Amino acid sequence: MAKHDLIIIGAGPGGYVAAIRAAQLGFNVGIIEKEAALGGTCVRVGCIPSKALLESSERYAELANFKDHGIELGSIKLDLKSMLARKDKVVRANTDGVAFLMKKNKISVYQGTGEIISAGQVTVHGKEGDTELECDKIIIATGSSVASIPGVSPDGELICTSNEAIDFQEVPGHLVVIGGGVIGLELGSVWKRLGAKVTVLEYFESILPGMDSEIAKEALKLFKKQGLEFHLGARVKGVSSDGKSCTVEIDGKDSVTCDRVLVATGRKPNTEGLGLEKMGLEQDKRGSILVNDQFETSVKGIYAIGDVIPGPMLAHKAEEDGVACVEMLKTGVGHVDYNLVPAIVYTHPEIASVGKTEEALKDAGIAYKKGVFPYMANGRARALGETDGKVKILADAKTDRVLGVHIIGASAGDLIAEAVAAMTFGASSEDIARTIHAHPTLAEIVKEAALGVHGNALHI
């Protein structure tokens, strides 16, 4: 029976990063993954392939605007097969990269599903039988999977999840997306750019639930301008398929007939088959594993990170969990500030956020000041032809400490990094405003928004 200091179940961003950091700290590490390719949902069928398709589809859509740059093009033809092949190549490069990192750090990889027998023993159920492993500590990092809704049963063909929507072999004539959150908007944007009619059905009265409402309203306006159709306040009662088309039933509204349906209504923790009930690990109503501030579950010696514990289901959050957890095991110190986990929507334009929304500050009765600066007033944005969007900074009215930053516009996902760094060190809006930003750059929009908190924006 193989023995390890630490066994990690799940080789997604949380699991494999935890394994690497643990190996760096001197642990003898074993990692268990049920899929042949390492990297988890994010690398195989989530973040990476969807971003590859977003990039390819955006370039395809951009061709229609090249004339504005003085570039005349002939006829443009979509080669979807090649686009999908490029996506698969990008995924392979990433999964191969994770496998290389496991070898480089001398981490033992076991393929199969992991079942916890005790705090010091795990059974790996593989294709060729079971493997028994002994260990001192266990980290559960099994990630999440697509959540279902009543009346909707994905068939993997016409009624799909994001797993299938990254691999449609032809552009749907009409795609209905159930859910106006991140996944639905990103994949809906991909297929709209490639020629599909896209209708988004959202249960709430606004898209991107939980995001700053001013930014969400701006996003809705821009997505409509791009041709996406939205039905807000739409509760889906059921979806049926006759093998050729689908019918989506909506409570109190006319049904919608379409070629394909994408169910994008969130995710749920992956905890089945782990033996949690037998071990007595506590879970909440959603099935998330409850942990203390050191990532330890209700069973001593068993820890959990990433999507299987409460909090935002984001790859970068899982990575930080993994690093903090193993550093805590080694040194007794490990921490993640969940108030400063950035969220990004990789549509066009991108949307990024960190910290408190304006609504949250109002609800909490916190006095604040706001600075907003539009992309259209920035020289670099004009040169790029990317004038849609704005940067919004919220700062404490008394201390000027930055409480939240919300961006919609080109490169928002990159621009938010400055805000996260500033807020991590407790910066004020004045700190950002007095920091030199190179000209001409989009980053100057962040500086101008910071200046705007006190009414000192220069270029508007």
C-alpha positions in Angstrom: 0.0 0.0 0.0 1.5 3.3 -1.1 1.9 6.0 1.6 1.9 9.7 1.1 2.1 12.7 3.5 -0.8 14.3 1.6 -3.5 12.9 -0.8 -5.4 15.4 -2.9 -8.7 14.2 -4.6 -9.2 16.2 -7.8 -6.7 17.6 -10.2 -8.4 20.8 -11.2 -7.0 24.3 -10.6 -7.4 24.0 -6.8 -6.1 20.4 -6.6 -3.1 20.5 -8.9 -1.9 23.9 -7.6 -2.2 22.6 -4.0 -0.2 19.6 -5.0 2.6 21.7 -6.6 2.8 24.0 -3.6 2.8 21.1 -1.2 5.6 19.4 -3.1 7.6 22.7 -3.0 7.1 22.6 0.8 8.5 19.1 1.1 5.4 17.0 1.2 5.2 13.6 -0.5 2.1 14.1 -2.5 -0.4 11.9 -4.3 -3.2 13.3 -6.4 -6.3 11.4 -7.7 -8.1 12.4 -10.9 -11.0 10.5 -12.5 -10.3 11.9 -16.0 -7.4 10.9 -18.1 -6.4 14.5 -18.8 -5.5 16.6 -15.8 -6.7 20.2 -15.2 -10.3 19.6 -14.2 -13.4 21.3 -15.6 -11.6 24.6 -16.0 -8.9 23.4 -18.3 -10.7 20.6 -20.1 -14.3 21.8 -20.7 -14.6 25.2 -19.0 -12.4 28.3 -18.8 -9.8 27.4 -21.3 -11.8 26.0 -24.2 -14.5 28.7 -23.8 -11.9 31.5 -23.9 -10.3 29.9 -27.0 -13.7 30.0 -28.7 -14.4 33.6 -27.4 -11.1 34.7 -28.9 -11.6 33.0 -32.3 -15.2 34.1 -32.6 -14.3 37.7 -31.6 -11.7 37.8 -34.4 -14.2 36.5 -36.9 -16.8 39.2 -35.8 -14.1 41.9 -35.9 -13.6 41.4 -39.7 -16.8 43.3 -40.3 -15.3 46.4 -38.8 -11.9 46.3 -40.5 -13.2 48.8 -43.1 -13.2 51.4 -40.4 -9.4 50.9 -40.1 -9.0 51.4 -43.9 -8.7 47.6 -44.6 -10.7 46.2 -47.4 -11.3 42.4 -47.3 -12.8 39.9 -49.7 -15.4 37.4 -48.8 -15.1 35.9 -45.3 -15.9 32.2 -44.6 -16.2 30.4 -41.3 -14.3 27.2 -41.0 -15.9 25.9 -37.8 -14.0 22.6 -37.9 -10.7 24.4 -37.8 -11.8 26.7 -35.1 -12.8 23.8 -32.9 -9.6 22.1 -33.7 -7.6 25.1 -32.5 -9.7 25.1 -29.3 -8.8 21.4 -28.7 -5.1 22.2 -29.4 -5.2 24.9 -26.8 -6.8 22.5 -24.3 -4.2 19.8 -24.9 -1.4 22.2 -24.4 -2.8 23.1 -21.0 -3.6 19.6 -19.9 -0.2 18.4 -21.1 1.3 21.3 -19.1 -0.4 20.2 -15.9 0.9 16.6 -16.4 4.4 18.0 -16.9 4.2 20.0 -13.7 3.2 16.8 -11.8 6.3 15.0 -13.1 8.5 18.0 -12.5 7.4 18.2 -8.9 7.5 14.4 -8.4 3.8 14.1 -7.6 2.2 10.7 -7.9 -0.8 10.7 -10.1 -3.6 8.1 -9.7 -6.3 7.8 -12.3 -9.7 6.9 -10.9 -12.3 8.2 -8.4 -11.3 8.7 -4.8 -13.3 7.3 -1.9 -12.3 8.3 1.6 -12.2 5.3 3.9 -10.8 7.1 6.9 -8.9 10.2 7.7 -5.7 8.3 6.8 -6.9 6.0 4.0 -8.3 6.6 0.4 -9.3 4.0 -2.1 -8.8 4.8 -5.8 -11.4 3.1 -8.0 -9.7 2.8 -11.3 -10.5 1.0 -14.6 -8.2 -1.9 -13.7 -9.2 -2.3 -10.1 -8.8 -0.6 -6.8 -5.7 1.0 -5.3 -5.4 1.5 -1.5 -3.5 4.6 -0.4 -2.4 5.7 3.1 -1.7 9.3 4.1 -1.4 11.7 6.9 -3.8 14.4 5.5 -6.5 14.5 2.8 -7.6 17.5 0.7 -10.9 17.3 -1.2 -10.7 19.4 -4.4 -13.3 17.7 -6.6 -14.7 20.9 -8.1 -18.2 21.4 -9.4 -20.5 20.3 -12.2 -23.5 21.8 -14.1 -26.6 22.4 -11.9 -30.0 21.3 -13.1 -33.3 23.0 -12.9 -36.8 21.4 -12.5 -38.4 20.4 -15.8 -35.1 20.5 -17.8 -33.1 17.4 -18.5 -30.1 17.9 -20.8 -29.7 15.1 -23.3 -26.3 16.1 -24.6 -27.7 16.6 -28.1 -30.3 19.3 -28.5 -30.7 20.2 -24.8 -27.1 20.9 -23.8 -24.8 22.1 -21.0 -21.7 24.1 -21.4 -19.8 20.8 -21.9 -21.5 20.3 -25.2 -21.8 24.0 -26.2 -18.1 24.3 -26.6 -18.2 21.6 -29.2 -21.2 22.2 -31.5 -20.3 20.8 -34.9 -22.4 23.3 -36.6 -23.8 26.8 -35.8 -27.3 26.5 -34.4 -30.0 28.4 -36.3 -31.5 29.5 -33.1 -29.9 28.9 -29.7 -31.9 29.5 -26.5 -29.7 30.1 -23.4 -31.3 29.5 -20.1 -29.5 31.7 -17.6 -28.1 35.3 -18.1 -25.0 34.7 -15.9 -21.4 34.4 -16.9 -21.4 31.1 -18.7 -24.6 31.8 -20.6 -23.5 35.2 -21.8 -20.0 34.0 -22.8 -21.2 31.0 -24.8 -24.2 32.8 -26.1 -21.8 35.5 -27.4 -19.7 32.9 -29.2 -22.5 31.4 -31.2 -24.1 34.8 -31.9 -20.8 36.0 -33.5 -20.7 32.9 -35.6 -24.2 33.4 -37.0 -26.8 32.0 -34.6 -29.8 33.7 -33.4 -29.4 33.8 -29.6 -32.2 34.3 -27.1 -31.3 34.5 -23.4 -33.9 33.6 -20.8 -33.1 35.0 -17.3 -35.2 34.2 -14.2 -34.3 37.6 -12.5 -35.2 41.0 -13.8 -31.6 41.7 -14.7 -28.7 39.8 -16.2 -25.5 39.0 -14.2 -27.2 38.6 -10.8 -25.1 39.9 -8.0 -23.0 42.2 -10.1 -23.1 46.0 -9.7 -26.5 47.0 -11.2 -25.1 50.0 -13.1 -22.5 47.8 -14.8 -25.1 45.1 -15.5 -27.5 47.6 -17.1 -24.7 48.9 -19.3 -23.9 45.3 -20.3 -27.5 44.5 -21.2 -27.6 47.6 -23.4 -24.4 46.6 -25.2 -25.4 43.0 -25.7 -28.7 44.0 -27.2 -26.9 46.3 -29.5 -24.8 43.2 -30.6 -28.1 41.4 -31.5 -28.6 39.1 -28.5 -32.3 38.9 -27.4 -33.3 38.9 -23.8 -36.4 37.8 -21.9 -36.0 38.9 -18.2 -38.2 37.7 -15.4 -38.6 34.4 -17.4 -39.1 31.3 -15.3 -38.5 28.2 -17.5 -41.1 25.5 -16.7 -39.7 22.8 -19.0 -37.9 22.0 -22.2 -39.0 19.3 -24.7 -37.3 18.0 -27.8 -38.7 16.0 -30.8 -35.2 15.1 -32.0 -35.1 18.0 -34.5 -36.0 21.1 -32.5 -36.7 22.1 -28.9 -39.6 23.9 -27.2 -39.0 26.0 -24.1 -42.0 26.6 -21.9 -41.9 29.8 -19.9 -44.3 30.5 -17.0 -46.8 33.1 -18.0 -45.3 33.8 -21.4 -45.3 32.3 -24.9 -43.1 29.2 -25.4 -40.0 29.5 -27.6 -39.1 27.1 -30.3 -35.4 26.7 -31.2 -32.8 24.4 -32.6 -30.8 24.0 -29.5 -31.0 24.9 -25.8 -28.0 25.7 -23.5 -28.7 25.2 -19.8 -26.5 27.7 -18.0 -28.0 28.1 -14.6 -25.0 27.6 -12.3 -23.0 24.8 -10.8 -23.1 22.4 -7.9 -20.3 20.9 -5.7 -19.0 17.5 -6.8 -19.3 15.3 -3.6 -20.9 12.1 -4.8 -18.9 8.9 -4.2 -16.4 10.5 -1.8 -17.9 8.7 1.2 -18.7 11.9 3.0 -21.9 10.6 4.6 -20.1 7.6 6.0 -17.3 9.8 7.3 -19.8 12.2 8.8 -18.5 15.3 7.0 -20.9 18.3 7.5 -22.5 19.9 4.4 -24.8 22.8 3.8 -28.1 22.8 1.9 -26.4 23.2 -1.4 -24.1 20.2 -0.7 -21.0 22.3 -0.1 -18.6 20.9 2.4 -18.3 23.0 5.6 -14.8 23.9 6.7 -13.3 26.1 9.4 -10.9 29.0 8.8 -8.1 26.5 8.2 -10.0 24.6 5.5 -10.5 21.6 7.9 -13.8 19.8 7.7 -15.7 18.4 10.6 -13.4 15.4 10.5 -9.9 16.0 11.8 -7.3 15.5 9.1 -9.6 16.0 6.1 -9.6 19.3 4.4 -11.5 20.8 1.4 -11.0 23.7 -1.0 -12.3 25.3 -4.1 -15.8 24.7 -5.6 -16.8 22.1 -3.0 -16.7 24.6 -0.2 -18.9 27.8 0.2 -17.8 30.8 -1.8 -17.4 31.9 -5.4 -16.9 29.0 -7.8 -13.9 30.4 -9.6 -10.6 28.8 -10.7 -8.4 31.5 -9.2 -10.3 31.3 -5.9 -9.7 27.5 -5.8 -6.0 28.1 -6.5 -5.6 30.5 -3.6 -7.5 28.0 -1.4 -5.1 25.3 -2.4 -2.0 27.4 -1.7 -3.3 28.7 1.6 -4.4 25.2 2.8 -1.1 23.5 2.2 0.9 26.5 3.6 -1.3 26.3 6.7 -0.5 22.5 7.0 3.2 23.3 6.8 3.5 26.6 8.8 0.2 27.0 10.6 -0.5 30.1 8.6 -2.7 30.3 5.5 -5.4 32.9 4.5 -7.5 34.0 1.6 -9.4 37.3 1.6 -12.7 36.4 0.0 -13.7 40.0 -0.1 -11.1 40.6 -2.8 -11.7 37.7 -5.3 -12.1 39.3 -8.7 -14.9 38.2 -11.1 -14.6 38.5 -14.8 -17.0 38.0 -17.7 -15.0 37.4 -21.0 -17.6 38.8 -23.3 -17.0 41.8 -25.6 -16.7 44.1 -23.9 -15.2 42.3 -20.9 -16.8 42.9 -17.5 -14.7 42.8 -14.3 -15.4 43.4 -10.6 -13.9 43.3 -7.2 -15.1 44.3 -3.8 -18.5 45.7 -2.8 -21.2 46.8 -5.3 -23.0 50.1 -4.9 -26.1 48.2 -3.9 -24.3 46.3 -1.1 -22.9 49.5 0.3 -26.3 51.1 0.4 -27.9 48.1 2.0 -25.1 48.1 4.7 -25.6 51.8 5.3 -21.9 52.6 4.4 -21.3 56.2 3.2 -19.3 56.2 0.0 -18.2 58.4 -2.8 -18.2 57.3 -6.5 -15.9 58.1 -9.4 -16.9 57.0 -12.9 -15.0 57.6 -16.1 -16.1 56.5 -19.6 -13.9 54.7 -22.2 -15.0 57.2 -24.8 -13.0 59.9 -23.1 -9.8 57.9 -23.3 -7.3 58.5 -26.2 -6.1 54.8 -26.3 -9.7 53.6 -26.4 -10.5 55.8 -29.3 -7.4 54.6 -31.2 -8.5 51.0 -30.6 -12.0 51.7 -31.5 -13.1 50.4 -28.1 -15.1 53.3 -26.7 -17.9 51.3 -25.1 -17.8 51.0 -21.3 -16.7 52.7 -18.1 -14.7 52.3 -14.9 -16.5 52.8 -11.6 -14.6 53.2 -8.3 -16.4 53.2 -4.9 -14.5 54.6 -1.9 -15.3 55.1 1.8 -16.7 58.6 2.3 -14.6 59.1 5.5 -11.4 57.2 4.9 -11.3 57.2 1.1 -10.3 53.5 1.2 -11.3 51.8 -2.0 -14.3 49.5 -1.3 -15.2 48.3 -4.8 -14.1 48.6 -8.5 -16.4 47.7 -11.4 -15.4 47.8 -15.0 -17.1 47.2 -18.3 -14.9 47.7 -21.4 -12.0 46.4 -23.4 -9.4 44.5 -21.3 -11.5 44.9 -18.1 -10.1 41.5 -17.0 -6.6 42.9 -17.1 -7.4 46.3 -15.7 -9.0 44.8 -12.6 -5.7 43.5 -11.4 -4.5 47.0 -10.4 -7.7 47.4 -8.3 -7.2 44.1 -6.6 -3.6 44.9 -5.7 -4.5 48.4 -4.5 -7.3 47.1 -2.3 -5.2 44.3 -1.0 -2.8 46.9 0.5 -5.7 49.1 1.7 -5.2 51.8 -0.9 -7.3 55.0 -1.0 -8.8 56.4 -4.3 -6.2 59.1 -3.9 -3.4 56.5 -3.9 -4.6 55.3 -7.3 -5.1 58.8 -8.6 -1.6 59.9 -7.7 0.0 56.8 -9.2 1.6 57.5 -12.5 -0.1 55.6 -15.3 1.6 55.4 -18.7 0.0 57.4 -21.6 -1.7 56.4 -23.8 -3.2 53.3 -22.1 -6.5 52.0 -21.0 -5.2 52.0 -17.5 -5.5 55.7 -17.5 -9.3 55.2 -17.3 -8.8 53.6 -13.8 -6.7 56.7 -12.8 -9.4 59.1 -14.0 -12.1 57.2 -12.2 -10.1 57.4 -9.0 -9.6 61.2 -9.6 -13.4 61.4 -10.2 -14.1 60.1 -6.7 -13.4 63.6 -5.5 -14.5 65.4 -8.6 -11.0 65.9 -10.0 -11.2 63.9 -13.3 -9.0 65.7 -15.9 -10.3 64.6 -19.2 -14.0 64.9 -18.9 
